Amino acid sequence: MKKSIDGKALVYCDGAFNTPNGKTAHGLVRFTERYDIVGVIDANYAGRDAGEVLDGKPSGIPVFATID
């Protein structure tokens, strides 16, 4: 696991994760070294791996339906 600079982050992108409107979320899942991304919230992809949704490769970042 990479060490993050500014802590952990949960990315809220409900209904927009795998769309052009989710560009910031895409960048956080794919490239950030600033945060340890612990999950993405998007009910459309709940239960899947965020990396697989975007690029077909697992990232270890789960997608959740809600913040609960």
Phi and psi restraints in degrees (range 20) as a CNS / XPLOR table:
assign (resid 1 and name C) (resid 2 and name N)
       (resid 2 and name CA) (resid 2 and name C) 1.0 -72.3 20.0 2
assign (resid 2 and name N) (resid 2 and name CA)
       (resid 2 and name C) (resid 3 and name N) 1.0 147.8 20.0 2
assign (resid 2 and name C) (resid 3 and name N)
       (resid 3 and name CA) (resid 3 and name C) 1.0 -84.7 20.0 2
assign (resid 3 and name N) (resid 3 and name CA)
       (resid 3 and name C) (resid 4 and name N) 1.0 129.5 20.0 2
assign (resid 3 and name C) (resid 4 and name N)
       (resid 4 and name CA) (resid 4 and name C) 1.0 -92.2 20.0 2
assign (resid 4 and name N) (resid 4 and name CA)
       (resid 4 and name C) (resid 5 and name N) 1.0 159.2 20.0 2
assign (resid 4 and name C) (resid 5 and name N)
       (resid 5 and name CA) (resid 5 and name C) 1.0 -84.6 20.0 2
assign (resid 5 and name N) (resid 5 and name CA)
       (resid 5 and name C) (resid 6 and name N) 1.0 -46.5 20.0 2
assign (resid 5 and name C) (resid 6 and name N)
       (resid 6 and name CA) (resid 6 and name C) 1.0 -112.5 20.0 2
assign (resid 6 and name N) (resid 6 and name CA)
       (resid 6 and name C) (resid 7 and name N) 1.0 19.6 20.0 2
assign (resid 6 and name C) (resid 7 and name N)
       (resid 7 and name CA) (resid 7 and name C) 1.0 96.7 20.0 2
assign (resid 7 and name N) (resid 7 and name CA)
       (resid 7 and name C) (resid 8 and name N) 1.0 -159.2 20.0 2
assign (resid 7 and name C) (resid 8 and name N)
       (resid 8 and name CA) (resid 8 and name C) 1.0 -97.3 20.0 2
assign (resid 8 and name N) (resid 8 and name CA)
       (resid 8 and name C) (resid 9 and name N) 1.0 153.0 20.0 2
assign (resid 8 and name C) (resid 9 and name N)
       (resid 9 and name CA) (resid 9 and name C) 1.0 -141.6 20.0 2
assign (resid 9 and name N) (resid 9 and name CA)
       (resid 9 and name C) (resid 10 and name N) 1.0 142.6 20.0 2
assign (resid 9 and name C) (resid 10 and name N)
       (resid 10 and name CA) (resid 10 and name C) 1.0 -113.4 20.0 2
assign (resid 10 and name N) (resid 10 and name CA)
       (resid 10 and name C) (resid 11 and name N) 1.0 121.5 20.0 2
assign (resid 10 and name C) (resid 11 and name N)
       (resid 11 and name CA) (resid 11 and name C) 1.0 -91.5 20.0 2
assign (resid 11 and name N) (resid 11 and name CA)
       (resid 11 and name C) (resid 12 and name N) 1.0 119.6 20.0 2
assign (resid 11 and name C) (resid 12 and name N)
       (resid 12 and name CA) (resid 12 and name C) 1.0 -94.7 20.0 2
assign (resid 12 and name N) (resid 12 and name CA)
       (resid 12 and name C) (resid 13 and name N) 1.0 118.2 20.0 2
assign (resid 12 and name C) (resid 13 and name N)
       (resid 13 and name CA) (resid 13 and name C) 1.0 -149.0 20.0 2
assign (resid 13 and name N) (resid 13 and name CA)
       (resid 13 and name C) (resid 14 and name N) 1.0 39.4 20.0 2
assign (resid 13 and name C) (resid 14 and name N)
       (resid 14 and name CA) (resid 14 and name C) 1.0 -59.1 20.0 2
assign (resid 14 and name N) (resid 14 and name CA)
       (resid 14 and name C) (resid 15 and name N) 1.0 122.6 20.0 2
assign (resid 14 and name C) (resid 15 and name N)
       (resid 15 and name CA) (resid 15 and name C) 1.0 81.4 20.0 2
assign (resid 15 and name N) (resid 15 and name CA)
       (resid 15 and name C) (resid 16 and name N) 1.0 0.3 20.0 2
assign (resid 15 and name C) (resid 16 and name N)
       (resid 16 and name CA) (resid 16 and name C) 1.0 -135.0 20.0 2
assign (resid 16 and name N) (resid 16 and name CA)
       (resid 16 and name C) (resid 17 and name N) 1.0 4.3 20.0 2
assign (resid 16 and name C) (resid 17 and name N)
       (resid 17 and name CA) (resid 17 and name C) 1.0 -58.5 20.0 2
assign (resid 17 and name N) (resid 17 and name CA)
       (resid 17 and name C) (resid 18 and name N) 1.0 -51.8 20.0 2
assign (resid 17 and name C) (resid 18 and name N)
       (resid 18 and name CA) (resid 18 and name C) 1.0 -99.1 20.0 2
assign (resid 18 and name N) (resid 18 and name CA)
       (resid 18 and name C) (resid 19 and name N) 1.0 48.2 20.0 2
assign (resid 18 and name C) (resid 19 and name N)
       (resid 19 and name CA) (resid 19 and name C) 1.0 -134.6 20.0 2
assign (resid 19 and name N) (resid 19 and name CA)
       (resid 19 and name C) (resid 20 and name N) 1.0 167.0 20.0 2
assign (resid 19 and name C) (resid 20 and name N)
       (resid 20 and name CA) (resid 20 and name C) 1.0 -60.8 20.0 2
assign (resid 20 and name N) (resid 20 and name CA)
       (resid 20 and name C) (resid 21 and name N) 1.0 -22.9 20.0 2
assign (resid 20 and name C) (resid 21 and name N)
       (resid 21 and name CA) (resid 21 and name C) 1.0 -74.2 20.0 2
assign (resid 21 and name N) (resid 21 and name CA)
       (resid 21 and name C) (resid 22 and name N) 1.0 -10.0 20.0 2
assign (resid 21 and name C) (resid 22 and name N)
       (resid 22 and name CA) (resid 22 and name C) 1.0 -100.1 20.0 2
assign (resid 22 and name N) (resid 22 and name CA)
       (resid 22 and name C) (resid 23 and name N) 1.0 26.7 20.0 2
assign (resid 22 and name C) (resid 23 and name N)
       (resid 23 and name CA) (resid 23 and name C) 1.0 -57.2 20.0 2
assign (resid 23 and name N) (resid 23 and name CA)
       (resid 23 and name C) (resid 24 and name N) 1.0 -41.2 20.0 2
assign (resid 23 and name C) (resid 24 and name N)
       (resid 24 and name CA) (resid 24 and name C) 1.0 -65.5 20.0 2
assign (resid 24 and name N) (resid 24 and name CA)
       (resid 24 and name C) (resid 25 and name N) 1.0 -42.0 20.0 2
assign (resid 24 and name C) (resid 25 and name N)
       (resid 25 and name CA) (resid 25 and name C) 1.0 -62.2 20.0 2
assign (resid 25 and name N) (resid 25 and name CA)
       (resid 25 and name C) (resid 26 and name N) 1.0 -40.6 20.0 2
assign (resid 25 and name C) (resid 26 and name N)
       (resid 26 and name CA) (resid 26 and name C) 1.0 -59.1 20.0 2
assign (resid 26 and name N) (resid 26 and name CA)
       (resid 26 and name C) (resid 27 and name N) 1.0 -46.8 20.0 2
assign (resid 26 and name C) (resid 27 and name N)
       (resid 27 and name CA) (resid 27 and name C) 1.0 -62.1 20.0 2
assign (resid 27 and name N) (resid 27 and name CA)
       (resid 27 and name C) (resid 28 and name N) 1.0 -40.5 20.0 2
assign (resid 27 and name C) (resid 28 and name N)
       (resid 28 and name CA) (resid 28 and name C) 1.0 -65.1 20.0 2
assign (resid 28 and name N) (resid 28 and name CA)
       (resid 28 and name C) (resid 29 and name N) 1.0 -43.3 20.0 2
assign (resid 28 and name C) (resid 29 and name N)
       (resid 29 and name CA) (resid 29 and name C) 1.0 -67.3 20.0 2
assign (resid 29 and name N) (resid 29 and name CA)
       (resid 29 and name C) (resid 30 and name N) 1.0 -41.0 20.0 2
assign (resid 29 and name C) (resid 30 and name N)
       (resid 30 and name CA) (resid 30 and name C) 1.0 -82.9 20.0 2
assign (resid 30 and name N) (resid 30 and name CA)
       (resid 30 and name C) (resid 31 and name N) 1.0 -39.4 20.0 2
assign (resid 30 and name C) (resid 31 and name N)
       (resid 31 and name CA) (resid 31 and name C) 1.0 -126.5 20.0 2
assign (resid 31 and name N) (resid 31 and name CA)
       (resid 31 and name C) (resid 32 and name N) 1.0 -18.5 20.0 2
assign (resid 31 and name C) (resid 32 and name N)
       (resid 32 and name CA) (resid 32 and name C) 1.0 -63.8 20.0 2
assign (resid 32 and name N) (resid 32 and name CA)
       (resid 32 and name C) (resid 33 and name N) 1.0 137.9 20.0 2
assign (resid 32 and name C) (resid 33 and name N)
       (resid 33 and name CA) (resid 33 and name C) 1.0 -113.5 20.0 2
assign (resid 33 and name N) (resid 33 and name CA)
       (resid 33 and name C) (resid 34 and name N) 1.0 -4.2 20.0 2
assign (resid 33 and name C) (resid 34 and name N)
       (resid 34 and name CA) (resid 34 and name C) 1.0 -77.5 20.0 2
assign (resid 34 and name N) (resid 34 and name CA)
       (resid 34 and name C) (resid 35 and name N) 1.0 -35.5 20.0 2
assign (resid 34 and name C) (resid 35 and name N)
       (resid 35 and name CA) (resid 35 and name C) 1.0 -124.3 20.0 2
assign (resid 35 and name N) (resid 35 and name CA)
       (resid 35 and name C) (resid 36 and name N) 1.0 153.8 20.0 2
assign (resid 35 and name C) (resid 36 and name N)
       (resid 36 and name CA) (resid 36 and name C) 1.0 -93.0 20.0 2
assign (resid 36 and name N) (resid 36 and name CA)
       (resid 36 and name C) (resid 37 and name N) 1.0 104.0 20.0 2
assign (resid 36 and name C) (resid 37 and name N)
       (resid 37 and name CA) (resid 37 and name C) 1.0 -77.6 20.0 2
assign (resid 37 and name N) (resid 37 and name CA)
       (resid 37 and name C) (resid 38 and name N) 1.0 116.2 20.0 2
assign (resid 37 and name C) (resid 38 and name N)
       (resid 38 and name CA) (resid 38 and name C) 1.0 -95.5 20.0 2
assign (resid 38 and name N) (resid 38 and name CA)
       (resid 38 and name C) (resid 39 and name N) 1.0 -10.1 20.0 2
assign (resid 38 and name C) (resid 39 and name N)
       (resid 39 and name CA) (resid 39 and name C) 1.0 171.2 20.0 2
assign (resid 39 and name N) (resid 39 and name CA)
       (resid 39 and name C) (resid 40 and name N) 1.0 168.2 20.0 2
assign (resid 39 and name C) (resid 40 and name N)
       (resid 40 and name CA) (resid 40 and name C) 1.0 -125.6 20.0 2
assign (resid 40 and name N) (resid 40 and name CA)
       (resid 40 and name C) (resid 41 and name N) 1.0 140.0 20.0 2
assign (resid 40 and name C) (resid 41 and name N)
       (resid 41 and name CA) (resid 41 and name C) 1.0 -105.2 20.0 2
assign (resid 41 and name N) (resid 41 and name CA)
       (resid 41 and name C) (resid 42 and name N) 1.0 114.1 20.0 2
assign (resid 41 and name C) (resid 42 and name N)
       (resid 42 and name CA) (resid 42 and name C) 1.0 -161.0 20.0 2
assign (resid 42 and name N) (resid 42 and name CA)
       (resid 42 and name C) (resid 43 and name N) 1.0 108.3 20.0 2
assign (resid 42 and name C) (resid 43 and name N)
       (resid 43 and name CA) (resid 43 and name C) 1.0 -57.9 20.0 2
assign (resid 43 and name N) (resid 43 and name CA)
       (resid 43 and name C) (resid 44 and name N) 1.0 -27.4 20.0 2
assign (resid 43 and name C) (resid 44 and name N)
       (resid 44 and name CA) (resid 44 and name C) 1.0 -64.7 20.0 2
assign (resid 44 and name N) (resid 44 and name CA)
       (resid 44 and name C) (resid 45 and name N) 1.0 -26.4 20.0 2
assign (resid 44 and name C) (resid 45 and name N)
       (resid 45 and name CA) (resid 45 and name C) 1.0 -122.4 20.0 2
assign (resid 45 and name N) (resid 45 and name CA)
       (resid 45 and name C) (resid 46 and name N) 1.0 15.9 20.0 2
assign (resid 45 and name C) (resid 46 and name N)
       (resid 46 and name CA) (resid 46 and name C) 1.0 -53.6 20.0 2
assign (resid 46 and name N) (resid 46 and name CA)
       (resid 46 and name C) (resid 47 and name N) 1.0 137.6 20.0 2
assign (resid 46 and name C) (resid 47 and name N)
       (resid 47 and name CA) (resid 47 and name C) 1.0 90.2 20.0 2
assign (resid 47 and name N) (resid 47 and name CA)
       (resid 47 and name C) (resid 48 and name N) 1.0 -5.9 20.0 2
assign (resid 47 and name C) (resid 48 and name N)
       (resid 48 and name CA) (resid 48 and name C) 1.0 -103.0 20.0 2
assign (resid 48 and name N) (resid 48 and name CA)
       (resid 48 and name C) (resid 49 and name N) 1.0 172.7 20.0 2
assign (resid 48 and name C) (resid 49 and name N)
       (resid 49 and name CA) (resid 49 and name C) 1.0 -93.2 20.0 2
assign (resid 49 and name N) (resid 49 and name CA)
       (resid 49 and name C) (resid 50 and name N) 1.0 131.4 20.0 2
assign (resid 49 and name C) (resid 50 and name N)
       (resid 50 and name CA) (resid 50 and name C) 1.0 -59.5 20.0 2
assign (resid 50 and name N) (resid 50 and name CA)
       (resid 50 and name C) (resid 51 and name N) 1.0 -39.5 20.0 2
assign (resid 50 and name C) (resid 51 and name N)
       (resid 51 and name CA) (resid 51 and name C) 1.0 -65.0 20.0 2
assign (resid 51 and name N) (resid 51 and name CA)
       (resid 51 and name C) (resid 52 and name N) 1.0 -39.4 20.0 2
assign (resid 51 and name C) (resid 52 and name N)
       (resid 52 and name CA) (resid 52 and name C) 1.0 -65.8 20.0 2
assign (resid 52 and name N) (resid 52 and name CA)
       (resid 52 and name C) (resid 53 and name N) 1.0 -38.2 20.0 2
assign (resid 52 and name C) (resid 53 and name N)
       (resid 53 and name CA) (resid 53 and name C) 1.0 -61.7 20.0 2
assign (resid 53 and name N) (resid 53 and name CA)
       (resid 53 and name C) (resid 54 and name N) 1.0 -45.1 20.0 2
assign (resid 53 and name C) (resid 54 and name N)
       (resid 54 and name CA) (resid 54 and name C) 1.0 -81.3 20.0 2
assign (resid 54 and name N) (resid 54 and name CA)
       (resid 54 and name C) (resid 55 and name N) 1.0 -45.6 20.0 2
assign (resid 54 and name C) (resid 55 and name N)
       (resid 55 and name CA) (resid 55 and name C) 1.0 -126.9 20.0 2
assign (resid 55 and name N) (resid 55 and name CA)
       (resid 55 and name C) (resid 56 and name N) 1.0 0.1 20.0 2
assign (resid 55 and name C) (resid 56 and name N)
       (resid 56 and name CA) (resid 56 and name C) 1.0 76.4 20.0 2
assign (resid 56 and name N) (resid 56 and name CA)
       (resid 56 and name C) (resid 57 and name N) 1.0 10.8 20.0 2
assign (resid 56 and name C) (resid 57 and name N)
       (resid 57 and name CA) (resid 57 and name C) 1.0 -127.4 20.0 2
assign (resid 57 and name N) (resid 57 and name CA)
       (resid 57 and name C) (resid 58 and name N) 1.0 130.7 20.0 2
assign (resid 57 and name C) (resid 58 and name N)
       (resid 58 and name CA) (resid 58 and name C) 1.0 -61.0 20.0 2
assign (resid 58 and name N) (resid 58 and name CA)
       (resid 58 and name C) (resid 59 and name N) 1.0 140.9 20.0 2
assign (resid 58 and name C) (resid 59 and name N)
       (resid 59 and name CA) (resid 59 and name C) 1.0 -117.3 20.0 2
assign (resid 59 and name N) (resid 59 and name CA)
       (resid 59 and name C) (resid 60 and name N) 1.0 -10.0 20.0 2
assign (resid 59 and name C) (resid 60 and name N)
       (resid 60 and name CA) (resid 60 and name C) 1.0 79.9 20.0 2
assign (resid 60 and name N) (resid 60 and name CA)
       (resid 60 and name C) (resid 61 and name N) 1.0 10.8 20.0 2
assign (resid 60 and name C) (resid 61 and name N)
       (resid 61 and name CA) (resid 61 and name C) 1.0 -106.2 20.0 2
assign (resid 61 and name N) (resid 61 and name CA)
       (resid 61 and name C) (resid 62 and name N) 1.0 112.1 20.0 2
assign (resid 61 and name C) (resid 62 and name N)
       (resid 62 and name CA) (resid 62 and name C) 1.0 -76.4 20.0 2
assign (resid 62 and name N) (resid 62 and name CA)
       (resid 62 and name C) (resid 63 and name N) 1.0 153.0 20.0 2
assign (resid 62 and name C) (resid 63 and name N)
       (resid 63 and name CA) (resid 63 and name C) 1.0 -107.9 20.0 2
assign (resid 63 and name N) (resid 63 and name CA)
       (resid 63 and name C) (resid 64 and name N) 1.0 130.4 20.0 2
assign (resid 63 and name C) (resid 64 and name N)
       (resid 64 and name CA) (resid 64 and name C) 1.0 -112.8 20.0 2
assign (resid 64 and name N) (resid 64 and name CA)
       (resid 64 and name C) (resid 65 and name N) 1.0 153.6 20.0 2
assign (resid 64 and name C) (resid 65 and name N)
       (resid 65 and name CA) (resid 65 and name C) 1.0 -76.6 20.0 2
assign (resid 65 and name N) (resid 65 and name CA)
       (resid 65 and name C) (resid 66 and name N) 1.0 -36.8 20.0 2
assign (resid 65 and name C) (resid 66 and name N)
       (resid 66 and name CA) (resid 66 and name C) 1.0 -142.5 20.0 2
assign (resid 66 and name N) (resid 66 and name CA)
       (resid 66 and name C) (resid 67 and name N) 1.0 172.2 20.0 2
assign (resid 66 and name C) (resid 67 and name N)
       (resid 67 and name CA) (resid 67 and name C) 1.0 -73.3 20.0 2
assign (resid 67 and name N) (resid 67 and name CA)
       (resid 67 and name C) (resid 68 and name N) 1.0 -21.6 20.0 2
